[in-house]
Amino acid sequence: MTNSGFDHNGLDAAGIHWMQYLSMTSMSLLIFLVALDKALPSFHHLILVSMLKTGIILN
């Protein structure tokens, strides 16, 4: 096995928990996707169509 850099409590050397890294990454991705949604009408349309097909938005 390899050393992941986290101890048994989930902390790295700087004292940051692995869940904090996950949270920062997902918030960055969300900000990027919102900006992309506002910048490209085709991406906005793609999101709306996919939400309609999955049942998130009901007609």
N, C-alpha and C positions, 0 to 999 in steps of 0.2 A: 504494500500500500504506500501511497505517497502522503506527505505531510501537507495538509490543506492550509496551514497557517493559523488555524483557530484552535483554541484550547477546549477542554471538556465543557466549559460554560458557553462556548460559542463566541468568545472574544478573540480578536487578533492582538498583535503587539501594541497597537495604539489604543486599545480598549474599546474598539467599535464592534458591536455585535453583528453577526452575519445577517440578521433580519433587518438591521439598519441599512446595510448595503442593498438588500433586496428592495427595500422601500425607496431608497434614493434612485435606484435604477428604474423602477416602475413609474415613479413620478416624472423622471426625465422623459421616459417613453410617452407618457400621457401628454406632457407639454408639447413634445414633438408632433404627436398625432393631432392635437387640437390646432396647432399652427398649420399643419398640412391641410387639415379640413377647411380652415378659413382661407387658405391661399389658393387651393385648387378646386374649382367647382366640380370637376370630374371625380375627384376623390370624395367630395361631399356626397355626390350622387351615388357612388359605389357604397358608401357607408349606409345611406338611407335604404338602398335596395337590399343590402344584406340584412339590415335590421327588420325590414318588412318580411323577408323570406324566413327569418328565424322566429318571427312572432313577437319581437320586442315592441314593435310598433304595429298597432292594429288599425285596419281601415274600417 
